[in-house]
């Protein structure tokens, strides 16, 4: 995993594992509900899946690159953006 200065966490997983997590509902849709992410022995924190992309070569050993960003107020049910549009 890699942690950026802005708190974004990038996790690398085997593609079959990432697909299984999506299929089981463990991994949310992009921009979906926040999930608790724990890494490097740190306490879990609420994060939103921001991006999924392929890293590596084609085939079974492909790597899924999962980027999670910290939850912000607008991430919770899209509250900030929806309120602005409603006014």
ChimeraX attribute file (.defattr): number of C-alpha atoms within 10 A of each C-alpha:
attribute: neighborCount
match mode: 1-to-1
recipient: residues
	/A:1	12
	/A:2	13
	/A:3	15
	/A:4	9
	/A:5	7
	/A:6	8
	/A:7	13
	/A:8	18
	/A:9	22
	/A:10	19
	/A:11	16
	/A:12	18
	/A:13	18
	/A:14	15
	/A:15	19
	/A:16	14
	/A:17	12
	/A:18	19
	/A:19	14
	/A:20	12
	/A:21	13
	/A:22	13
	/A:23	11
	/A:24	10
	/A:25	10
	/A:26	11
	/A:27	18
	/A:28	16
	/A:29	15
	/A:30	15
	/A:31	17
	/A:32	16
	/A:33	17
	/A:34	23
	/A:35	18
	/A:36	10
	/A:37	16
	/A:38	13
	/A:39	13
	/A:40	8
	/A:41	6
	/A:42	8
	/A:43	9
	/A:44	11
	/A:45	13
	/A:46	15
	/A:47	24
	/A:48	24
	/A:49	23
	/A:50	17
	/A:51	14
	/A:52	17
	/A:53	12
	/A:54	15
	/A:55	16
	/A:56	11
	/A:57	9
	/A:58	9
	/A:59	8
	/A:60	9
	/A:61	13
	/A:62	15
	/A:63	21
	/A:64	20
	/A:65	20
	/A:66	21
	/A:67	21
	/A:68	24
	/A:69	21
	/A:70	18
	/A:71	18
	/A:72	13
	/A:73	10
	/A:74	12
	/A:75	17
	/A:76	14
	/A:77	13
	/A:78	14
	/A:79	11
	/A:80	13
	/A:81	12
	/A:82	11
	/A:83	10
	/A:84	8
	/A:85	7
	/A:86	6
	/A:87	5
